[in-house]
Amino acid sequence: MRRRPHASVAAGAAVAVVVAVGLAACGVSTTSVTEAEFTNELAIPPLAESTVNGGVRTFDLTAEKGSTEFPGQDGPTETWGFNGSFLGPTLRAERGEKVAVDVANDLDEATSVHWHGMHLPATMDGGPHQMIDPGQTWKPHWTIDQQASTLWYHPHPHGKTEDHVYKGLAGMVILDDDASADADLPDEYGVDDLPLIVQDKSFDDGELELSDDGAEPGMLGDTVMVNGTIGGVQEVTSEKVRLRLLNGSTARTYAFEFPDRSMDLIAGDGGLLDEPAEVDRLRLAPGERAEVVVGFTAGETVRMRSAEVDLGGVAVPATMGGHDSFDVLEFRAAETLTPAPEPAWSPSSHAGDDALVEAEAATTRKFELEEREINGERMDMSRIDEVAYVGDTEVWEVRSKQPIPHSFHIHDVQFEVLSVDGEAPPVEMSGRKDTIYLEPNRDYRLLMRFEDFADPTMPYMYHCHMLLHEDEGMMGQFVVIERGQEAEVGVPAGHDGAGHEH
């Protein structure tokens, strides 16, 4: 594993140009991914066990070291996981439920667990201010109050998020509500409703390698896995299958497709769309999720691919993953398939209360990403960058000013994309989102509302989800307060630069 000092983006881009031009001149493909042999049954993360006592559903997670057998490697690879050696179980809960998670740290260093996409109090968010020391247990609790959606959880220690996620600390969260319960959608977990955590890794002598090669936007691994399975195969027994896609990589952006068929996009990061949308290809940057429904024919074998991805005007797409194309997962359909209806659903009973109205926006904020800074500042654990008021609707205008990939994530809220360069967003950006790929030098207007939770001294984060960028300072902090709490704004007393509380 490595932790490298910040190098200038200009220098990195210059090196990338030289490398790409040299490879092209030699007629060498710049695709970095090794094609797998698809012979291994796809691992499905187990649904996390829970207990219900006093009206609270409690889950148990333990961050721990382990070893994992990966095909093609000599012997086991050292990995980290939750309740196991690699990745973690899927947590599932319903809107309106009170939930708690007892998170134990059996590692030999501090970590944290952030509930990515979850609306919850800042003290329960699991960011860099909620570190869990070795041997300690953190006990966050909150009430689920958001749309049915596919979320995820992962560490968020300032300066070490990339390292901890890369080693294997991540898992999925599925939220249900009245709309999802009544929908005509595949819903048998692990059978026709599949969680797919897609990640890229590199190995050196059988161990995971996070190399220091100076590349932007971070290391792109040459081995792609789904739920920790390299060359995964999934048996299909139904005419339609729901795929819950999560880009759990630290830097790579994917463009998922099936070469001979379209997909029905049914949900983004934060919930169901108004109606299904037919798409041929789906770009997902690190941290983004989407749900699609795919149709299959009896007896066929077909692979989901990641095609060459349009990174939107980056300096050297060949060295930033833009020219990579590779198979991701193989599906083998049975000779007889269970019939399935076309995807359909009705609005949730909460739809009116959940609705965002641009005319109600009280504030517009601007955020510019460049080098490792947002609005000219690198992350400072002791500085509050923005102050929002509970109950307020806001518009955030976000722009990347440099030609390398960035993925912008906001904690606590699910936003709507109002426009991209003044135009209506593409269908892939419809619905609620908490993470968005920023094409360079384009303006993204995001609409959000800060609800329920006010705390003048415990911040949420906003940051680039290219995890190297986040670790090297491309992150800021905001608090949500009641009017009249302005003088109380700050950070928790005794928090040092590493996020530990003394």
N, C-alpha and C positions, 0 to 999 in steps of 0.2 A: 504494500500500500504506500501511497505517497501523499505528501502535502507540499505543494510547490509554491514559491513566492509569486506574487502577481507580476506578470510581464506585460508590456504594452501591447494593446490589441493591434496597433499599426505594425509592429514588428512581427507579430504572429501571422497577420494576414500576408505580409510580404514573403515570409517563409513558405506559407501555404501556396502562394502563386508560383514560386519557383518549383516547389515539389510537383504541383499539378501540371505545369507546363512541361517539366522534365518527363513525367510519366506519359503524358499525351504524345510527346515527341518520340518516345520509345515504343508507342503503340501498346502500352500496358494499361489494362483496366484499373480504374481507381476504386472499384468496388472492394470494400474491406471485409465483407462478410463471407465466411466460409459456408458453403452449402452443406446442410446436414443430410444424413440418411434418415428418412422418416420411418423409424422402426420401434419407437418407444411409446407406450401408452401414456397419454396425457395425464399428469397428476392434477387432481382437483383438490384445492384447499378444503379441508373439512370445515363444516359449520361449527363455530365455537360453541361449546357447551355453556350454559348459563343457569343460574338459580334465581328464583323469584321469591323475595321475602319482603313483607311489608309494602308491597306494591312496587318494588324496585328490582329490575332485572340486572343482575351482576355477572360480568364476565371476568375471567382471570387470564392475564397475559404475563408471560415471563420472557424477558430478553435474555438469550443465552448463546453461548458458543456451542458449535457442534462440527460435524464433518458430513459431507455430502458426496455421494458417488455420481460423477458426471461422465457420460459416455466419452471415450477417447482420451481420458486422463489416467495416468498411472496412479492408482490408489485413490483414497478419499481426499477431498479438498476441504480445507478449513473454511467454515462459513458461520454466519450468525443467523438466528431466527427467533421467532416468537413461538413458544410452546413446541419447539422442535429445532432442527438443525438449519432450516432455510425457509424464508418467508414466514407466514403465520396464518392462522385460521381466519375464516370469514365471519365477521360479526354481523348479526342480523337483528333488526328491531323495527317496531312499528311507530308511526307518528302518534304522539300522545303518551308513549311509554316513558317512564322514568328509568334511566339506565345508569349503571356505575361500572367502572372497569378498575380492577385491582391490578396495577402494573408493577411487577417486580423486576428488579435489575440484577441478574446473576452474572453480568459481565464484570470485567476488571476495570472499567472506566465508566464515567457518567454518560447517560444518554437521556433522551426524552421521547415521548410519543405524541405526535401531532395528529389530530383527527381532521384530515384534509377534506375540505368542503362542508364541514359541520358547522351549524349555527349553535353557539354555546357560549357560556361566560368566558371572559379572557383568562381567568384563573384556571380554567379546565382545558384550555386550547392546546397545551402541550408544546408550546413554542420554546425558544431558548431561555425564557425565564422560569420554566417549570422543569428543571433538570432533576434527574433521579440518580442519586449517587449509588455506587456499587453496594449491594446488600440491602438497599432501601426499597420501599413499595410506595407508589403514588396512587391515590384513590380519587380520581375525578368522577364527578357525577353531574347529570343534567337531564332535562326533559327533551325528547325528540319533538321538534316543532318545525318541520320542513317537508317538502315534497318527497315522494318516493324517488329514490335515486341510487346511483352507484358511487360510493365515496371510497376513500382508502385511508390507511394510517401508516405513518413512517416516522423515524426520528427527525429531530429538528435542532440538534446542538449547534450553536453558532460556531462556524469554522470547521465543523466536522460532519455536516449532514451528508455530503457526498460519500464520504468514507463509510458511514454507518448504513446508508441505504444500499450502497454497492455490495457490501458484505452479505446482505440478505434480509435486513430488517424492514419488512413491509407486509401489508396484508390488506384485504378488501373489506369494505363495510357496505351492506345492502340495507336500505331503508324502504319500508313498505307503507302504503296508505290506502285509503278507500278506493282511489282511482286505479292503483295497480292491482288491488285485490279483485276488482270486478272486470279488469281488462281482458280482452281476447289476445293473450300473449303467452308464449311458452313460459312455464313457471316451475318446472321440476328441476330443482337445483342439481347441477352436475350431470343432467341427462339431456334436456333440451334448453336449459337455461345455464349457460357456462360462464364462469368467471375466468377471464384471460388476462393475466398479468404478464405483459411483454417487456422483456429486458434484454440488453446486450452486455456481454462480459468478454474479458480476455483472460487467458490462462498463461502462466509461466511455470514450467516444471510442475504442473498439476495444481498450482495455487492461483487464486484470483489475483489479477494484476490490474492496478489502477495506475497506468503509466504516466510518466512526466515527459510528454512529447511536445509540449507547447502548443498543441492544436486548439482551435476554437470550434465549437463552444465548450469543449471538454473532450474526454476520451470517448471514442466510438469503438465499442468492442467488436471483435470479429466473430463472435459466437452469439447467436440469438436464441433465447429460450422463452418458453411460455409456462408459467407456474413452476419454474425451475426445471422444466423438461426440455431437453435438446432433441430436435427431431421428433416432436410430439405427434401422436396419432389419436384422433377422437372418433369413436364409433358413433354413427348417427342412426337413430331409430325412429325419428319423426320427420315429417315433410318440411317442417320449419324449425329452426334452431335460433335461439336468442344468444347473442354474444355480448358479454359485458367487457368491453375493451378498456384496458388501463395501460397507458404508457408509463411504466414504472422505471424507465431508463433514466440515467443521470444527465444525458446530453442529447441522445439521438431522437430525431423526429421521424415518424413513420408515415407511410401513405398506404393504408390497408385497402386491399381490393381482392375480388375474385375475378380471374381473367375472363370468364365466360358468363358472368351474371351480375346483376345489380344487387344492392342491399337496401332494405328498408331501414332508414335511420329513425329510431323511435325516441331516443333520449340523448341529451348531452350530459355535461358534468352534473347538473343539479336537478334533473327531473325530466319527465316525459314532455315531448313536443306537443303542440296543439293537435297535430295529426302526423301520420307517417310521411316520410319524405324519401323518395327513391334517389339513391346516390350510387355512382359507380366506383368512387374512391373516397377515402376518408383520411384526412391528415390529422394526426394527433401528436402534439408536442409533449415533452416531459411534464407529467402531472395531469394531463387532460384525460378524460374518459368519454366514452360514448357507448350507447347500446344500439345494436343493429339486429334485425331478423333476416336470416338467409334461408332460401328455399333449396331443398335437395331432391334428387331423383333416385329412386330405388336402384341399388347396385353400383352406383357411381363412386369414384374416388376423385376428390378435388382438393386443391390446396389454396389456402389463403396466403396472399403474397403481400410484401411491402414493395411497392413500385418506386421508381425514381420519384423523389418528392420535390415539389416546387417550394423552395424555401423563400421565394419572394424577393429576389434582388440582393441576396447575400454576395459577398465579395468573391468567394471561390467555392461554389457549391460542390465541386468534386472532392474537396477535402473536408467538407462539413456534412457529409452524408447525403447530399442531394442527388448524386449519381448512383447510389447503392440501390440494388434491387435484388430481392431474395425471397424464397419461400419461408413462411413462418410456421404453418400448422397444416397437417393433413387431416381431411375428413373422409371417412369410409362409410358409405351408406349401406344399410342392410338391404336384403332382397325384398323385404316388405317394410313399409314405413307407416307409422301411425298418421292418419289424416290430421291436418291442423288448419284452423281458420285464418283468414287474412288478419293482420294486426289491426286492432281497433280498441278504442277506449273512450270513456266520457270524462269530462272535467271533474276534478276533485271537488268535494263540498267546501274546501278551503280556498278555491280558486279566486273568489272575490277578495278575500282578505290578503291573499298572497300577491295580488296584482301590483305591478309597479307602474307609476304614472309620471312621465317625464315633466309634465306641467307642474308637479308638486316639488320639483327639485329646488332645494334651498341654497345649494352651493355647487359651484363647478370648480374642480381642482385639476391642475395640470401636472403630469409626471413625464419626465424625459429620462430615458435610459441611455447611458453612454459610458464607455470604459467599464469600471466596476462601480459606477455611481448612479444614483437616482436623484434628479434635480441637483446635481453637483455635489452630493454628499455620499460618503460611504457609511455603512452601518455603524452606529454607535449605540451600544446597549443602554447607555445612560441618557440618551437624547430622544424626546418625543418629537416626531416630525410633523404629525397632523393631529388635529383634534376635531372629532365629529360629535354631533349631538344625537342622543338616543331619540328615535322616532323620525329623524330627518331622512329625506330622500336626497341623494346627491348624484351628480354626473362627474365621472373621472375621465379626463382626456389623457390618453396614454400614447407615447410615441417612442420608438427606438431610433436613435440618431446615428447608429453605426451599422455597417453591413455585415453583421454576424447574427446568428439566431438568438432570440430571447423569448422566454415564455413567462408571462406575467400572471402571478397568483395573488389573490387577496384573501386573507383569512376572514372568517365569521360570516361573510355575505355570499349570496348567489346573485350575480348581476345579469342584466340583459345587455347585449351589444346593440346599441342604437344605430351606429353607422360606422363605416370604414371609408375614410377620405370623403365623407359627406354622402356616400351612397349606402343603400340598404345592405346589410351584411348578407353573405351567402347563407344558404340553408344550413350548412354545417355549423354555423355560429348562432342558430336560432335556439330558443329555449334558454334555461338558466345555465350559467357558467360561473366557475370560480377561477379558471385558468384559461389564458388565451395566448396563442402564438402571435407574436408581433412581427409582421414583415417590416423590414427597415424603411424608415422615412414615410410611414403611413400613420394617419391619425385614427385612433380607435376611441369612440365615445361609449362609455359604460355607465349603465343606470343601476343604482343599488339603494337599499334602505337599511339603516342601522336600527335594529329592533331589540327590545327586551332588556339588554344587558348594558349597564353603565358602570364603569370603574375607572376613576381618574388616575390610578397608579399601576394598572396592569395593562400593558399594551398588546394589541394584535400586530401581525406583520403584513407587509406587502413586499414582494420580492420577485426576482427572476427565478424560475424553477429549473433553469440549467444550473445544476447544483454546484458546480465549480464557481459560477458567477455569484451565486448566493453566498457561498462560503467566503469568497474574497471581497464581499462588501456590498453587493448589489441588492440591498434590502433596507427597508425603512420600517418605522413603528408608528402606530396610531392608537389613540385611546378614544373610547366612546364615553361621553359624560352627560350628566344632566345639566341643564342651564343653571348657573349659580355655582358650579363646581370648578370653574376656571382656575381659581387660585390653588386648587389641590392637585393639578396635573403634574405628574412626575412618573418615576419608576420606583419599583419596590426598594426600600432601603436595604443596603447591604449587598446588592447584586453587583458582582464584578464583571469584567469583560467577557468571561467565559459563561456567564449566566448562572453561576452558583450563588446560592443564598447563604450568608454566614450567620 
